[in-house]
Amino acid sequence: MTSETLNFQAETAKLLHIVANALYSEKEIFLRELISNAADACDRLRYAAITKPELIEKDSPFRIALTIDKDARTLTISDNGVGMTRAELADNLGTIAKSGTSAFLDQLSGDSKKDVSLIGQFGVGFYSAFMVADKVDVISRHAGDDETWRWTSDGKGEFTIAPVEGDEARAGCGVTITVHLKEDETEFTDPYRIRHIVKTYSDHIAIPITLIGGEAPKAEGEDDDAAEAPKEPETINAASAIWTRPRSEVTEQQYNEFYHHISHLGDDPWMTTHFRVEGVIEYSGLLYVPTNRPFDLFHQDRPTKVSLYVKRVFITDSCEDLLPRWLRFVRGVIDSEDLPLNISREMLQNNPVMSKIKSGLTTRILNELKKKATNEPDAYAAFWEAFGAVMKEGLYEALGDRDALMELTRFKSTKGDDLTDLKSYVERMKDGQEAIYYITGSEIDALRKSPQLEGFASRDVEVLLLTDPVDEFWLPMIGVYEEKAFKSVTRGGDDLSTIKSGDDDAKDDAETSGSEDTDRLIAALKVALGDDVKDVRASQRLTESAVCLIADEGDMDMNMERMLKAHNQLEERAARVLEINPKHALIEKLAGIAKEDGADSLQDAAYLLLDQARILEGEALPDPAAFARRMSSAMQKGLIG
């Protein structure tokens, strides 16, 4: 049969415009696509040989060879896969889809994002070669056939199919694609560039990819001219997809080495989970939780670090749709059998298969963490110290996973240095205690010394100590746990008298807080402080300190207010409630002064009490000079008279 020239069944100029401008973000992807096609051809032949073993040549392992010719400005991709017949060359390379190209063109909308998804559905990865080529030759021999065919096109509307005989005919089955590069695309004859592309996108294709015609890798300190062309083809990929192998065949060292390769972290993984999912959708995965917190964990623009593969072909190393943001510390690989070999990452967005994979992965990780928390509580405590603040983001972001997350959440508390969970906290609640009490702040030591905790400590009531900024956001959203409301000890409205303390504190509090002298002092302090406080009250929460500040019931929590003020998101702080301890010697003395000398004599003392409460909260004084003057005056009176 002689050479035959045929027309493309699509408006190639329009197609190539889309390929060049909307299909790919990087031109180098064309090599990924051609290598992927070669690997698929080998897989298809491997499958066909199950029933027809004669299709595979004896002692001929599957291989993909890349050959560079700088002088000819060509890059050749060759495989020994199933190959294509003449009809398949015409059908597969001459049309966009077997259903006809008019339907394809009719569906193009002009919207790049929508068209990219459509292009992926029609599978036009081969055409990406024309981004860098002014001509493409394809020589093919189908397994089981004796004929070799050449397909040639410049991508401008026509292609030629002709028989190949003599020395150019293939000795065995497979396909050889020669990409004649444009003048400004010579970078793809650079062996270092080719190695980088293969290592990035196709390193774990389970078929050796060899490089022929490029310089051998240069040794450290070697001159540029010292390297010579390798005598043997150089294998430039790992040729082993570790996540596709049975767990029994992978050693711990191999797991750790792969973790280091994909994570670029120096620690060993804290947790490794290797799995395969089969059913409605199929995918395999190898996921890691680091031991140490990455330095950029809290950066706002930090991408997810789980790579996506489709049928062992690299797609992206930062797929935002694989895991929720609150699991962004997880590293690893997911390999899907159901996703199309997408030619654009944009196709992954809002993909229903991706949604199912994301849900399955999230559940799997939470289940693995639950096992760790149950079986290795000390190890889990170390994990929580590193990543708990990120996990808690899910408490307000992930409605469907909230219950599972609540089980995994751990807290510091006034019970000791060990972490506790909410279930254990509820089991330890005192008789008469109706709420889960907590206090928020930036430093754990400062929280432990907070005067607001004194009354709770005297009644042996446990208080959770929360130091992560995210705590201010998830707590109001969650609200309750097992019908027990979360309640801040820095807010008003607490009635500690209902909690049994084992002594007469509650009775004494009630008697003292209702005394005439205390009421007279409170009235005097209100007059002296005016609008600088919202109210002055006798306190049930203080046992050792004289005063403290609290937020009134319904007002913004004080730590939240400090955070917003620090980030310039709040102009003025609300006035707080000043609580006084009626049993404190200083307050009793001031109550006596108020009774004998009247409210006017307490002006300086009132502001000293307020400033003292501010200092205890770690707040800056609004008028340090006035505080110093009042303190000097008070000390002078005490020392002299």
Sequence and secondary structure as in RCSB ss.txt:
>XXXX:A:sequence
MTSETLNFQAETAKLLHIVANALYSEKEIFLRELISNAADACDRLRYAAITKPELIEKDSPFRIALTIDKDARTL
TISDNGVGMTRAELADNLGTIAKSGTSAFLDQLSGDSKKDVSLIGQFGVGFYSAFMVADKVDVISRHAGDDETWR
WTSDGKGEFTIAPVEGDEARAGCGVTITVHLKEDETEFTDPYRIRHIVKTYSDHIAIPITLIGGEAPKAEGEDDD
AAEAPKEPETINAASAIWTRPRSEVTEQQYNEFYHHISHLGDDPWMTTHFRVEGVIEYSGLLYVPTNRPFDLFHQ
DRPTKVSLYVKRVFITDSCEDLLPRWLRFVRGVIDSEDLPLNISREMLQNNPVMSKIKSGLTTRILNELKKKATN
EPDAYAAFWEAFGAVMKEGLYEALGDRDALMELTRFKSTKGDDLTDLKSYVERMKDGQEAIYYITGSEIDALRKS
PQLEGFASRDVEVLLLTDPVDEFWLPMIGVYEEKAFKSVTRGGDDLSTIKSGDDDAKDDAETSGSEDTDRLIAAL
KVALGDDVKDVRASQRLTESAVCLIADEGDMDMNMERMLKAHNQLEERAARVLEINPKHALIEKLAGIAKEDGAD
SLQDAAYLLLDQARILEGEALPDPAAFARRMSSAMQKGLIG
>XXXX:A:secstr
   EEEE SS HHHHHHHIIIII S TTHHHHHHHHHHHHHHHHHHHHTTT GGGS TT    EEEEEETTTTEE
EEEE SS   HHHHHHHHH S TT HHHHHHH  S HHHHHHHHHHH  GGGGGGGTEEEEEEEEE TT   EEE
EEE SSSEEEEEEE GGGS SSSEEEEEEEE GGGGGGG HHHHHHHHHHHSTT SS EEEESS     TT  TT
T    SS EE S    GGGS GGG  HHHHHHHHHHHH  SS EEEEEEEEE SSS EEEEEEEESS  TTTT T
T   EEEEEETTEEEES  TTSS GGGTT EEEEEESSS   SSGGGGTT HHHHHHHHHHHHHHHHHHHHHHHH
 HHHHHHHHHHHHHHHTTHHHH STTHHHHHHH  EEETTEEEEE HHHHHHT  TT  EEEEEE S HHHHHT 
GGGHHHHHTT   EEE  TTHHHHHHHH EETTEEEEETTBS   GGGS  SSSHHHHHHHHHT HHHHHHHHHH
HHHHGGGEEEEEE SS SS SEEEEB TTS  HHHHHHHHHTT  SS   EEEEE TTSHHHHHHHHHHHHH GG
GGHHHHHHHHHHHHHHTT   S HHHHHHHHHHHHHHHHH 
